[in-house]
């Protein structure tokens, strides 16, 4: 039993180094790694940093442009608009309620969003999630209880959020 623990202890610096420079979520799920990192980081798995009321926005709506407040292209089912007094821009967020949602290009959502946008109506404990092109892109998200989403800060990113 000591051998696996010793291997885990030896791997921890590598795990921590990977989370400090986190720029994009892994393409595959790693629940054991997530659990280890969340324990080390002092944020118990499943405990949100915020419970936020969510609204949705889409391309084609009045006032919605192709770029976020960082000057980056908005990315469907990844870009989140936040109050930067609550959540700093360039924060990688995990919203557990969105795990498994359909993605525009196929596949399912892994729960990771990027706080790269702001909005005049996004004040305090609110988040605005970009769903894609047209009002129909919001339909899958309307299945969620948008009144209180569990949002965790899981890292920071540099530059623009990854485009998918």
Phi and psi in radians as a Rosetta constraint file:
Dihedral C 1 N 2 CA 2 C 2 CIRCULARHARMONIC -1.223 0.35
Dihedral N 2 CA 2 C 2 N 3 CIRCULARHARMONIC -0.540 0.35
Dihedral C 2 N 3 CA 3 C 3 CIRCULARHARMONIC -1.109 0.35
Dihedral N 3 CA 3 C 3 N 4 CIRCULARHARMONIC -0.849 0.35
Dihedral C 3 N 4 CA 4 C 4 CIRCULARHARMONIC -1.085 0.35
Dihedral N 4 CA 4 C 4 N 5 CIRCULARHARMONIC -0.626 0.35
Dihedral C 4 N 5 CA 5 C 5 CIRCULARHARMONIC -1.170 0.35
Dihedral N 5 CA 5 C 5 N 6 CIRCULARHARMONIC -0.669 0.35
Dihedral C 5 N 6 CA 6 C 6 CIRCULARHARMONIC -1.133 0.35
Dihedral N 6 CA 6 C 6 N 7 CIRCULARHARMONIC -0.690 0.35
Dihedral C 6 N 7 CA 7 C 7 CIRCULARHARMONIC -1.142 0.35
Dihedral N 7 CA 7 C 7 N 8 CIRCULARHARMONIC -0.694 0.35
Dihedral C 7 N 8 CA 8 C 8 CIRCULARHARMONIC -1.124 0.35
Dihedral N 8 CA 8 C 8 N 9 CIRCULARHARMONIC -0.777 0.35
Dihedral C 8 N 9 CA 9 C 9 CIRCULARHARMONIC -1.073 0.35
Dihedral N 9 CA 9 C 9 N 10 CIRCULARHARMONIC -0.661 0.35
Dihedral C 9 N 10 CA 10 C 10 CIRCULARHARMONIC -1.205 0.35
Dihedral N 10 CA 10 C 10 N 11 CIRCULARHARMONIC -0.535 0.35
Dihedral C 10 N 11 CA 11 C 11 CIRCULARHARMONIC -1.447 0.35
Dihedral N 11 CA 11 C 11 N 12 CIRCULARHARMONIC -0.327 0.35
Dihedral C 11 N 12 CA 12 C 12 CIRCULARHARMONIC -0.995 0.35
Dihedral N 12 CA 12 C 12 N 13 CIRCULARHARMONIC -0.766 0.35
Dihedral C 12 N 13 CA 13 C 13 CIRCULARHARMONIC -1.027 0.35
Dihedral N 13 CA 13 C 13 N 14 CIRCULARHARMONIC -0.636 0.35
Dihedral C 13 N 14 CA 14 C 14 CIRCULARHARMONIC -1.188 0.35
Dihedral N 14 CA 14 C 14 N 15 CIRCULARHARMONIC -0.711 0.35
Dihedral C 14 N 15 CA 15 C 15 CIRCULARHARMONIC -1.077 0.35
Dihedral N 15 CA 15 C 15 N 16 CIRCULARHARMONIC -0.793 0.35
Dihedral C 15 N 16 CA 16 C 16 CIRCULARHARMONIC -1.158 0.35
Dihedral N 16 CA 16 C 16 N 17 CIRCULARHARMONIC -0.680 0.35
Dihedral C 16 N 17 CA 17 C 17 CIRCULARHARMONIC -1.090 0.35
Dihedral N 17 CA 17 C 17 N 18 CIRCULARHARMONIC -0.660 0.35
Dihedral C 17 N 18 CA 18 C 18 CIRCULARHARMONIC -1.168 0.35
Dihedral N 18 CA 18 C 18 N 19 CIRCULARHARMONIC -0.592 0.35
Dihedral C 18 N 19 CA 19 C 19 CIRCULARHARMONIC -1.370 0.35
Dihedral N 19 CA 19 C 19 N 20 CIRCULARHARMONIC -0.520 0.35
Dihedral C 19 N 20 CA 20 C 20 CIRCULARHARMONIC -1.181 0.35
Dihedral N 20 CA 20 C 20 N 21 CIRCULARHARMONIC -0.582 0.35
Dihedral C 20 N 21 CA 21 C 21 CIRCULARHARMONIC -1.784 0.35
Dihedral N 21 CA 21 C 21 N 22 CIRCULARHARMONIC 0.407 0.35
Dihedral C 21 N 22 CA 22 C 22 CIRCULARHARMONIC -0.992 0.35
Dihedral N 22 CA 22 C 22 N 23 CIRCULARHARMONIC 2.087 0.35
Dihedral C 22 N 23 CA 23 C 23 CIRCULARHARMONIC -2.068 0.35
Dihedral N 23 CA 23 C 23 N 24 CIRCULARHARMONIC -0.311 0.35
Dihedral C 23 N 24 CA 24 C 24 CIRCULARHARMONIC -2.814 0.35
Dihedral N 24 CA 24 C 24 N 25 CIRCULARHARMONIC 2.594 0.35
Dihedral C 24 N 25 CA 25 C 25 CIRCULARHARMONIC -1.216 0.35
Dihedral N 25 CA 25 C 25 N 26 CIRCULARHARMONIC 2.662 0.35
Dihedral C 25 N 26 CA 26 C 26 CIRCULARHARMONIC -1.166 0.35
Dihedral N 26 CA 26 C 26 N 27 CIRCULARHARMONIC 2.665 0.35
Dihedral C 26 N 27 CA 27 C 27 CIRCULARHARMONIC -1.290 0.35
Dihedral N 27 CA 27 C 27 N 28 CIRCULARHARMONIC -0.387 0.35
Dihedral C 27 N 28 CA 28 C 28 CIRCULARHARMONIC -1.986 0.35
Dihedral N 28 CA 28 C 28 N 29 CIRCULARHARMONIC 2.772 0.35
Dihedral C 28 N 29 CA 29 C 29 CIRCULARHARMONIC -1.423 0.35
Dihedral N 29 CA 29 C 29 N 30 CIRCULARHARMONIC 2.442 0.35
Dihedral C 29 N 30 CA 30 C 30 CIRCULARHARMONIC -2.375 0.35
Dihedral N 30 CA 30 C 30 N 31 CIRCULARHARMONIC 1.285 0.35
Dihedral C 30 N 31 CA 31 C 31 CIRCULARHARMONIC -1.062 0.35
Dihedral N 31 CA 31 C 31 N 32 CIRCULARHARMONIC -0.605 0.35
Dihedral C 31 N 32 CA 32 C 32 CIRCULARHARMONIC -1.180 0.35
Dihedral N 32 CA 32 C 32 N 33 CIRCULARHARMONIC -0.815 0.35
Dihedral C 32 N 33 CA 33 C 33 CIRCULARHARMONIC -1.069 0.35
Dihedral N 33 CA 33 C 33 N 34 CIRCULARHARMONIC -0.733 0.35
Dihedral C 33 N 34 CA 34 C 34 CIRCULARHARMONIC -1.063 0.35
Dihedral N 34 CA 34 C 34 N 35 CIRCULARHARMONIC -0.736 0.35
Dihedral C 34 N 35 CA 35 C 35 CIRCULARHARMONIC -1.104 0.35
Dihedral N 35 CA 35 C 35 N 36 CIRCULARHARMONIC -0.800 0.35
Dihedral C 35 N 36 CA 36 C 36 CIRCULARHARMONIC -1.073 0.35
Dihedral N 36 CA 36 C 36 N 37 CIRCULARHARMONIC -0.839 0.35
Dihedral C 36 N 37 CA 37 C 37 CIRCULARHARMONIC -1.120 0.35
Dihedral N 37 CA 37 C 37 N 38 CIRCULARHARMONIC -0.700 0.35
Dihedral C 37 N 38 CA 38 C 38 CIRCULARHARMONIC -1.164 0.35
Dihedral N 38 CA 38 C 38 N 39 CIRCULARHARMONIC -0.619 0.35
Dihedral C 38 N 39 CA 39 C 39 CIRCULARHARMONIC -1.195 0.35
Dihedral N 39 CA 39 C 39 N 40 CIRCULARHARMONIC -0.780 0.35
Dihedral C 39 N 40 CA 40 C 40 CIRCULARHARMONIC -1.124 0.35
Dihedral N 40 CA 40 C 40 N 41 CIRCULARHARMONIC -0.709 0.35
Dihedral C 40 N 41 CA 41 C 41 CIRCULARHARMONIC -1.276 0.35
Dihedral N 41 CA 41 C 41 N 42 CIRCULARHARMONIC -0.161 0.35
Dihedral C 41 N 42 CA 42 C 42 CIRCULARHARMONIC 1.462 0.35
Dihedral N 42 CA 42 C 42 N 43 CIRCULARHARMONIC 0.176 0.35
Dihedral C 42 N 43 CA 43 C 43 CIRCULARHARMONIC -1.978 0.35
Dihedral N 43 CA 43 C 43 N 44 CIRCULARHARMONIC 1.786 0.35
Dihedral C 43 N 44 CA 44 C 44 CIRCULARHARMONIC -1.002 0.35
Dihedral N 44 CA 44 C 44 N 45 CIRCULARHARMONIC 2.415 0.35
Dihedral C 44 N 45 CA 45 C 45 CIRCULARHARMONIC -0.963 0.35
Dihedral N 45 CA 45 C 45 N 46 CIRCULARHARMONIC 2.286 0.35
Dihedral C 45 N 46 CA 46 C 46 CIRCULARHARMONIC 1.580 0.35
Dihedral N 46 CA 46 C 46 N 47 CIRCULARHARMONIC -0.159 0.35
Dihedral C 46 N 47 CA 47 C 47 CIRCULARHARMONIC -1.595 0.35
Dihedral N 47 CA 47 C 47 N 48 CIRCULARHARMONIC 1.950 0.35
Dihedral C 47 N 48 CA 48 C 48 CIRCULARHARMONIC -1.290 0.35
Dihedral N 48 CA 48 C 48 N 49 CIRCULARHARMONIC 2.626 0.35
Dihedral C 48 N 49 CA 49 C 49 CIRCULARHARMONIC -1.349 0.35
Dihedral N 49 CA 49 C 49 N 50 CIRCULARHARMONIC -0.566 0.35
Dihedral C 49 N 50 CA 50 C 50 CIRCULARHARMONIC -2.459 0.35
Dihedral N 50 CA 50 C 50 N 51 CIRCULARHARMONIC 2.662 0.35
Dihedral C 50 N 51 CA 51 C 51 CIRCULARHARMONIC -1.995 0.35
Dihedral N 51 CA 51 C 51 N 52 CIRCULARHARMONIC 1.851 0.35
Dihedral C 51 N 52 CA 52 C 52 CIRCULARHARMONIC -1.993 0.35
Dihedral N 52 CA 52 C 52 N 53 CIRCULARHARMONIC 2.501 0.35
Dihedral C 52 N 53 CA 53 C 53 CIRCULARHARMONIC -1.383 0.35
Dihedral N 53 CA 53 C 53 N 54 CIRCULARHARMONIC 2.262 0.35
Dihedral C 53 N 54 CA 54 C 54 CIRCULARHARMONIC -1.882 0.35
Dihedral N 54 CA 54 C 54 N 55 CIRCULARHARMONIC 2.515 0.35
Dihedral C 54 N 55 CA 55 C 55 CIRCULARHARMONIC -2.153 0.35
Dihedral N 55 CA 55 C 55 N 56 CIRCULARHARMONIC 2.922 0.35
Dihedral C 55 N 56 CA 56 C 56 CIRCULARHARMONIC -2.127 0.35
Dihedral N 56 CA 56 C 56 N 57 CIRCULARHARMONIC 2.566 0.35
Dihedral C 56 N 57 CA 57 C 57 CIRCULARHARMONIC -2.418 0.35
Dihedral N 57 CA 57 C 57 N 58 CIRCULARHARMONIC 2.764 0.35
Dihedral C 57 N 58 CA 58 C 58 CIRCULARHARMONIC -2.538 0.35
Dihedral N 58 CA 58 C 58 N 59 CIRCULARHARMONIC 2.775 0.35
Dihedral C 58 N 59 CA 59 C 59 CIRCULARHARMONIC -1.157 0.35
Dihedral N 59 CA 59 C 59 N 60 CIRCULARHARMONIC 2.417 0.35
Dihedral C 59 N 60 CA 60 C 60 CIRCULARHARMONIC 1.806 0.35
Dihedral N 60 CA 60 C 60 N 61 CIRCULARHARMONIC -0.289 0.35
Dihedral C 60 N 61 CA 61 C 61 CIRCULARHARMONIC -1.379 0.35
Dihedral N 61 CA 61 C 61 N 62 CIRCULARHARMONIC 2.683 0.35
Dihedral C 61 N 62 CA 62 C 62 CIRCULARHARMONIC -1.033 0.35
Dihedral N 62 CA 62 C 62 N 63 CIRCULARHARMONIC 2.273 0.35
Dihedral C 62 N 63 CA 63 C 63 CIRCULARHARMONIC 1.478 0.35
Dihedral N 63 CA 63 C 63 N 64 CIRCULARHARMONIC -0.044 0.35
Dihedral C 63 N 64 CA 64 C 64 CIRCULARHARMONIC -1.686 0.35
Dihedral N 64 CA 64 C 64 N 65 CIRCULARHARMONIC 2.107 0.35
Dihedral C 64 N 65 CA 65 C 65 CIRCULARHARMONIC -1.771 0.35
Dihedral N 65 CA 65 C 65 N 66 CIRCULARHARMONIC -3.077 0.35
Dihedral C 65 N 66 CA 66 C 66 CIRCULARHARMONIC -1.502 0.35
Dihedral N 66 CA 66 C 66 N 67 CIRCULARHARMONIC -0.191 0.35
Dihedral C 66 N 67 CA 67 C 67 CIRCULARHARMONIC -2.088 0.35
Dihedral N 67 CA 67 C 67 N 68 CIRCULARHARMONIC 2.598 0.35
Dihedral C 67 N 68 CA 68 C 68 CIRCULARHARMONIC -1.506 0.35
Dihedral N 68 CA 68 C 68 N 69 CIRCULARHARMONIC -3.048 0.35
Dihedral C 68 N 69 CA 69 C 69 CIRCULARHARMONIC -1.264 0.35
Dihedral N 69 CA 69 C 69 N 70 CIRCULARHARMONIC -0.175 0.35
Dihedral C 69 N 70 CA 70 C 70 CIRCULARHARMONIC -1.574 0.35
Dihedral N 70 CA 70 C 70 N 71 CIRCULARHARMONIC -0.128 0.35
Dihedral C 70 N 71 CA 71 C 71 CIRCULARHARMONIC 1.526 0.35
Dihedral N 71 CA 71 C 71 N 72 CIRCULARHARMONIC 0.223 0.35
Dihedral C 71 N 72 CA 72 C 72 CIRCULARHARMONIC -1.695 0.35
Dihedral N 72 CA 72 C 72 N 73 CIRCULARHARMONIC 2.740 0.35
Dihedral C 72 N 73 CA 73 C 73 CIRCULARHARMONIC -1.166 0.35
Dihedral N 73 CA 73 C 73 N 74 CIRCULARHARMONIC 2.321 0.35
Dihedral C 73 N 74 CA 74 C 74 CIRCULARHARMONIC -1.215 0.35
Dihedral N 74 CA 74 C 74 N 75 CIRCULARHARMONIC 2.494 0.35
Dihedral C 74 N 75 CA 75 C 75 CIRCULARHARMONIC -2.089 0.35
Dihedral N 75 CA 75 C 75 N 76 CIRCULARHARMONIC 2.157 0.35
Dihedral C 75 N 76 CA 76 C 76 CIRCULARHARMONIC -0.993 0.35
Dihedral N 76 CA 76 C 76 N 77 CIRCULARHARMONIC 2.321 0.35
Dihedral C 76 N 77 CA 77 C 77 CIRCULARHARMONIC 1.075 0.35
Dihedral N 77 CA 77 C 77 N 78 CIRCULARHARMONIC 0.418 0.35
Dihedral C 77 N 78 CA 78 C 78 CIRCULARHARMONIC -2.403 0.35
Dihedral N 78 CA 78 C 78 N 79 CIRCULARHARMONIC -0.629 0.35
Dihedral C 78 N 79 CA 79 C 79 CIRCULARHARMONIC -1.397 0.35
Dihedral N 79 CA 79 C 79 N 80 CIRCULARHARMONIC 2.298 0.35
Dihedral C 79 N 80 CA 80 C 80 CIRCULARHARMONIC -2.184 0.35
Dihedral N 80 CA 80 C 80 N 81 CIRCULARHARMONIC 2.360 0.35
Dihedral C 80 N 81 CA 81 C 81 CIRCULARHARMONIC -1.699 0.35
Dihedral N 81 CA 81 C 81 N 82 CIRCULARHARMONIC 2.322 0.35
Dihedral C 81 N 82 CA 82 C 82 CIRCULARHARMONIC -2.351 0.35
Dihedral N 82 CA 82 C 82 N 83 CIRCULARHARMONIC 2.872 0.35
Dihedral C 82 N 83 CA 83 C 83 CIRCULARHARMONIC -1.452 0.35
Dihedral N 83 CA 83 C 83 N 84 CIRCULARHARMONIC 1.969 0.35
Dihedral C 83 N 84 CA 84 C 84 CIRCULARHARMONIC -1.218 0.35
Dihedral N 84 CA 84 C 84 N 85 CIRCULARHARMONIC -0.124 0.35
Dihedral C 84 N 85 CA 85 C 85 CIRCULARHARMONIC -1.340 0.35
Dihedral N 85 CA 85 C 85 N 86 CIRCULARHARMONIC -0.346 0.35
Dihedral C 85 N 86 CA 86 C 86 CIRCULARHARMONIC -1.762 0.35
Dihedral N 86 CA 86 C 86 N 87 CIRCULARHARMONIC -0.870 0.35
Dihedral C 86 N 87 CA 87 C 87 CIRCULARHARMONIC -2.187 0.35
Dihedral N 87 CA 87 C 87 N 88 CIRCULARHARMONIC 2.071 0.35
Dihedral C 87 N 88 CA 88 C 88 CIRCULARHARMONIC -1.122 0.35
Dihedral N 88 CA 88 C 88 N 89 CIRCULARHARMONIC 2.512 0.35
Dihedral C 88 N 89 CA 89 C 89 CIRCULARHARMONIC -1.065 0.35
Dihedral N 89 CA 89 C 89 N 90 CIRCULARHARMONIC 2.725 0.35
Dihedral C 89 N 90 CA 90 C 90 CIRCULARHARMONIC 1.327 0.35
Dihedral N 90 CA 90 C 90 N 91 CIRCULARHARMONIC 0.338 0.35
Dihedral C 90 N 91 CA 91 C 91 CIRCULARHARMONIC -1.634 0.35
Dihedral N 91 CA 91 C 91 N 92 CIRCULARHARMONIC 2.309 0.35
Dihedral C 91 N 92 CA 92 C 92 CIRCULARHARMONIC -1.496 0.35
Dihedral N 92 CA 92 C 92 N 93 CIRCULARHARMONIC 2.214 0.35
Dihedral C 92 N 93 CA 93 C 93 CIRCULARHARMONIC -1.984 0.35
Dihedral N 93 CA 93 C 93 N 94 CIRCULARHARMONIC 2.616 0.35
Dihedral C 93 N 94 CA 94 C 94 CIRCULARHARMONIC -2.069 0.35
Dihedral N 94 CA 94 C 94 N 95 CIRCULARHARMONIC 2.123 0.35
Dihedral C 94 N 95 CA 95 C 95 CIRCULARHARMONIC -2.024 0.35
Dihedral N 95 CA 95 C 95 N 96 CIRCULARHARMONIC 1.785 0.35
Dihedral C 95 N 96 CA 96 C 96 CIRCULARHARMONIC -1.090 0.35
Dihedral N 96 CA 96 C 96 N 97 CIRCULARHARMONIC -0.524 0.35
Dihedral C 96 N 97 CA 97 C 97 CIRCULARHARMONIC -1.159 0.35
Dihedral N 97 CA 97 C 97 N 98 CIRCULARHARMONIC -0.335 0.35
Dihedral C 97 N 98 CA 98 C 98 CIRCULARHARMONIC -1.596 0.35
Dihedral N 98 CA 98 C 98 N 99 CIRCULARHARMONIC -0.096 0.35
Dihedral C 98 N 99 CA 99 C 99 CIRCULARHARMONIC -1.086 0.35
Dihedral N 99 CA 99 C 99 N 100 CIRCULARHARMONIC 2.246 0.35
Dihedral C 99 N 100 CA 100 C 100 CIRCULARHARMONIC 1.628 0.35
Dihedral N 100 CA 100 C 100 N 101 CIRCULARHARMONIC -0.131 0.35
Dihedral C 100 N 101 CA 101 C 101 CIRCULARHARMONIC -1.171 0.35
Dihedral N 101 CA 101 C 101 N 102 CIRCULARHARMONIC 2.588 0.35
Dihedral C 101 N 102 CA 102 C 102 CIRCULARHARMONIC -1.188 0.35
Dihedral N 102 CA 102 C 102 N 103 CIRCULARHARMONIC 2.441 0.35
Dihedral C 102 N 103 CA 103 C 103 CIRCULARHARMONIC -1.694 0.35
Dihedral N 103 CA 103 C 103 N 104 CIRCULARHARMONIC 2.634 0.35
Dihedral C 103 N 104 CA 104 C 104 CIRCULARHARMONIC -1.005 0.35
Dihedral N 104 CA 104 C 104 N 105 CIRCULARHARMONIC -0.645 0.35
Dihedral C 104 N 105 CA 105 C 105 CIRCULARHARMONIC -1.565 0.35
Dihedral N 105 CA 105 C 105 N 106 CIRCULARHARMONIC 0.210 0.35
Dihedral C 105 N 106 CA 106 C 106 CIRCULARHARMONIC 1.709 0.35
Dihedral N 106 CA 106 C 106 N 107 CIRCULARHARMONIC 2.974 0.35
Dihedral C 106 N 107 CA 107 C 107 CIRCULARHARMONIC 1.396 0.35
Dihedral N 107 CA 107 C 107 N 108 CIRCULARHARMONIC -3.053 0.35
Dihedral C 107 N 108 CA 108 C 108 CIRCULARHARMONIC -2.197 0.35
Dihedral N 108 CA 108 C 108 N 109 CIRCULARHARMONIC 2.694 0.35
Dihedral C 108 N 109 CA 109 C 109 CIRCULARHARMONIC -1.257 0.35
Dihedral N 109 CA 109 C 109 N 110 CIRCULARHARMONIC 2.477 0.35
Dihedral C 109 N 110 CA 110 C 110 CIRCULARHARMONIC -1.706 0.35
Dihedral N 110 CA 110 C 110 N 111 CIRCULARHARMONIC 0.007 0.35
Dihedral C 110 N 111 CA 111 C 111 CIRCULARHARMONIC 1.658 0.35
Dihedral N 111 CA 111 C 111 N 112 CIRCULARHARMONIC -0.111 0.35
Dihedral C 111 N 112 CA 112 C 112 CIRCULARHARMONIC -1.557 0.35
Dihedral N 112 CA 112 C 112 N 113 CIRCULARHARMONIC 2.319 0.35
Dihedral C 112 N 113 CA 113 C 113 CIRCULARHARMONIC -2.300 0.35
Dihedral N 113 CA 113 C 113 N 114 CIRCULARHARMONIC 2.827 0.35
Dihedral C 113 N 114 CA 114 C 114 CIRCULARHARMONIC -2.157 0.35
Dihedral N 114 CA 114 C 114 N 115 CIRCULARHARMONIC 2.090 0.35
Dihedral C 114 N 115 CA 115 C 115 CIRCULARHARMONIC -1.372 0.35
Dihedral N 115 CA 115 C 115 N 116 CIRCULARHARMONIC 1.549 0.35
Dihedral C 115 N 116 CA 116 C 116 CIRCULARHARMONIC -2.198 0.35
Dihedral N 116 CA 116 C 116 N 117 CIRCULARHARMONIC 0.081 0.35
Dihedral C 116 N 117 CA 117 C 117 CIRCULARHARMONIC -2.320 0.35
Dihedral N 117 CA 117 C 117 N 118 CIRCULARHARMONIC 2.795 0.35
Dihedral C 117 N 118 CA 118 C 118 CIRCULARHARMONIC -2.342 0.35
Dihedral N 118 CA 118 C 118 N 119 CIRCULARHARMONIC 2.985 0.35
Dihedral C 118 N 119 CA 119 C 119 CIRCULARHARMONIC -2.762 0.35
Dihedral N 119 CA 119 C 119 N 120 CIRCULARHARMONIC 2.655 0.35
Dihedral C 119 N 120 CA 120 C 120 CIRCULARHARMONIC -1.050 0.35
Dihedral N 120 CA 120 C 120 N 121 CIRCULARHARMONIC -0.540 0.35
Dihedral C 120 N 121 CA 121 C 121 CIRCULARHARMONIC -1.605 0.35
Dihedral N 121 CA 121 C 121 N 122 CIRCULARHARMONIC -0.055 0.35
Dihedral C 121 N 122 CA 122 C 122 CIRCULARHARMONIC -1.629 0.35
Dihedral N 122 CA 122 C 122 N 123 CIRCULARHARMONIC 1.602 0.35
Dihedral C 122 N 123 CA 123 C 123 CIRCULARHARMONIC -2.209 0.35
Dihedral N 123 CA 123 C 123 N 124 CIRCULARHARMONIC 2.321 0.35
Dihedral C 123 N 124 CA 124 C 124 CIRCULARHARMONIC 1.287 0.35
Dihedral N 124 CA 124 C 124 N 125 CIRCULARHARMONIC -2.448 0.35
Dihedral C 124 N 125 CA 125 C 125 CIRCULARHARMONIC -1.463 0.35
Dihedral N 125 CA 125 C 125 N 126 CIRCULARHARMONIC 1.089 0.35
Dihedral C 125 N 126 CA 126 C 126 CIRCULARHARMONIC -2.330 0.35
Dihedral N 126 CA 126 C 126 N 127 CIRCULARHARMONIC 2.711 0.35
Dihedral C 126 N 127 CA 127 C 127 CIRCULARHARMONIC -2.505 0.35
Dihedral N 127 CA 127 C 127 N 128 CIRCULARHARMONIC 2.467 0.35
Dihedral C 127 N 128 CA 128 C 128 CIRCULARHARMONIC -2.060 0.35
Dihedral N 128 CA 128 C 128 N 129 CIRCULARHARMONIC 2.099 0.35
Dihedral C 128 N 129 CA 129 C 129 CIRCULARHARMONIC -1.820 0.35
Dihedral N 129 CA 129 C 129 N 130 CIRCULARHARMONIC 2.238 0.35
Dihedral C 129 N 130 CA 130 C 130 CIRCULARHARMONIC -1.467 0.35
Dihedral N 130 CA 130 C 130 N 131 CIRCULARHARMONIC 2.147 0.35
Dihedral C 130 N 131 CA 131 C 131 CIRCULARHARMONIC -1.765 0.35
Dihedral N 131 CA 131 C 131 N 132 CIRCULARHARMONIC -0.310 0.35
Dihedral C 131 N 132 CA 132 C 132 CIRCULARHARMONIC 2.286 0.35
Dihedral N 132 CA 132 C 132 N 133 CIRCULARHARMONIC -2.669 0.35
Dihedral C 132 N 133 CA 133 C 133 CIRCULARHARMONIC -1.573 0.35
Dihedral N 133 CA 133 C 133 N 134 CIRCULARHARMONIC 2.200 0.35
Dihedral C 133 N 134 CA 134 C 134 CIRCULARHARMONIC 1.425 0.35
Dihedral N 134 CA 134 C 134 N 135 CIRCULARHARMONIC 2.717 0.35
Dihedral C 134 N 135 CA 135 C 135 CIRCULARHARMONIC -1.078 0.35
Dihedral N 135 CA 135 C 135 N 136 CIRCULARHARMONIC -0.491 0.35
Dihedral C 135 N 136 CA 136 C 136 CIRCULARHARMONIC -1.143 0.35
Dihedral N 136 CA 136 C 136 N 137 CIRCULARHARMONIC -0.387 0.35
Dihedral C 136 N 137 CA 137 C 137 CIRCULARHARMONIC -1.162 0.35
Dihedral N 137 CA 137 C 137 N 138 CIRCULARHARMONIC -0.301 0.35
Dihedral C 137 N 138 CA 138 C 138 CIRCULARHARMONIC -1.475 0.35
Dihedral N 138 CA 138 C 138 N 139 CIRCULARHARMONIC -0.262 0.35
Dihedral C 138 N 139 CA 139 C 139 CIRCULARHARMONIC -0.925 0.35
Dihedral N 139 CA 139 C 139 N 140 CIRCULARHARMONIC -0.871 0.35
Dihedral C 139 N 140 CA 140 C 140 CIRCULARHARMONIC -1.069 0.35
Dihedral N 140 CA 140 C 140 N 141 CIRCULARHARMONIC -0.619 0.35
Dihedral C 140 N 141 CA 141 C 141 CIRCULARHARMONIC -1.244 0.35
Dihedral N 141 CA 141 C 141 N 142 CIRCULARHARMONIC -0.425 0.35
Dihedral C 141 N 142 CA 142 C 142 CIRCULARHARMONIC -1.213 0.35
Dihedral N 142 CA 142 C 142 N 143 CIRCULARHARMONIC -0.197 0.35
Dihedral C 142 N 143 CA 143 C 143 CIRCULARHARMONIC -1.265 0.35
Dihedral N 143 CA 143 C 143 N 144 CIRCULARHARMONIC -0.335 0.35
Dihedral C 143 N 144 CA 144 C 144 CIRCULARHARMONIC -1.435 0.35
Dihedral N 144 CA 144 C 144 N 145 CIRCULARHARMONIC 2.747 0.35
Dihedral C 144 N 145 CA 145 C 145 CIRCULARHARMONIC -1.438 0.35
Dihedral N 145 CA 145 C 145 N 146 CIRCULARHARMONIC 1.716 0.35
Dihedral C 145 N 146 CA 146 C 146 CIRCULARHARMONIC -1.392 0.35
Dihedral N 146 CA 146 C 146 N 147 CIRCULARHARMONIC -0.045 0.35
Dihedral C 146 N 147 CA 147 C 147 CIRCULARHARMONIC -1.265 0.35
Dihedral N 147 CA 147 C 147 N 148 CIRCULARHARMONIC -0.455 0.35
Dihedral C 147 N 148 CA 148 C 148 CIRCULARHARMONIC -2.690 0.35
Dihedral N 148 CA 148 C 148 N 149 CIRCULARHARMONIC 1.712 0.35
Dihedral C 148 N 149 CA 149 C 149 CIRCULARHARMONIC -1.672 0.35
Dihedral N 149 CA 149 C 149 N 150 CIRCULARHARMONIC 2.549 0.35
Dihedral C 149 N 150 CA 150 C 150 CIRCULARHARMONIC -1.513 0.35
Dihedral N 150 CA 150 C 150 N 151 CIRCULARHARMONIC 2.003 0.35
Dihedral C 150 N 151 CA 151 C 151 CIRCULARHARMONIC -2.114 0.35
Dihedral N 151 CA 151 C 151 N 152 CIRCULARHARMONIC 2.217 0.35
Dihedral C 151 N 152 CA 152 C 152 CIRCULARHARMONIC -2.085 0.35
Dihedral N 152 CA 152 C 152 N 153 CIRCULARHARMONIC 2.449 0.35
Dihedral C 152 N 153 CA 153 C 153 CIRCULARHARMONIC -1.413 0.35
Dihedral N 153 CA 153 C 153 N 154 CIRCULARHARMONIC 2.180 0.35
Dihedral C 153 N 154 CA 154 C 154 CIRCULARHARMONIC -2.112 0.35
Dihedral N 154 CA 154 C 154 N 155 CIRCULARHARMONIC 0.002 0.35
Dihedral C 154 N 155 CA 155 C 155 CIRCULARHARMONIC 2.887 0.35
Dihedral N 155 CA 155 C 155 N 156 CIRCULARHARMONIC -2.944 0.35
Dihedral C 155 N 156 CA 156 C 156 CIRCULARHARMONIC -2.360 0.35
Dihedral N 156 CA 156 C 156 N 157 CIRCULARHARMONIC 2.744 0.35
Dihedral C 156 N 157 CA 157 C 157 CIRCULARHARMONIC -2.242 0.35
Dihedral N 157 CA 157 C 157 N 158 CIRCULARHARMONIC 2.751 0.35
Dihedral C 157 N 158 CA 158 C 158 CIRCULARHARMONIC -1.929 0.35
Dihedral N 158 CA 158 C 158 N 159 CIRCULARHARMONIC 2.739 0.35
Dihedral C 158 N 159 CA 159 C 159 CIRCULARHARMONIC 1.189 0.35
Dihedral N 159 CA 159 C 159 N 160 CIRCULARHARMONIC -2.414 0.35
Dihedral C 159 N 160 CA 160 C 160 CIRCULARHARMONIC -1.794 0.35
Dihedral N 160 CA 160 C 160 N 161 CIRCULARHARMONIC 2.688 0.35
Dihedral C 160 N 161 CA 161 C 161 CIRCULARHARMONIC -1.063 0.35
Dihedral N 161 CA 161 C 161 N 162 CIRCULARHARMONIC 2.647 0.35
Dihedral C 161 N 162 CA 162 C 162 CIRCULARHARMONIC -1.113 0.35
Dihedral N 162 CA 162 C 162 N 163 CIRCULARHARMONIC 2.405 0.35
Dihedral C 162 N 163 CA 163 C 163 CIRCULARHARMONIC -1.575 0.35
Dihedral N 163 CA 163 C 163 N 164 CIRCULARHARMONIC 2.409 0.35
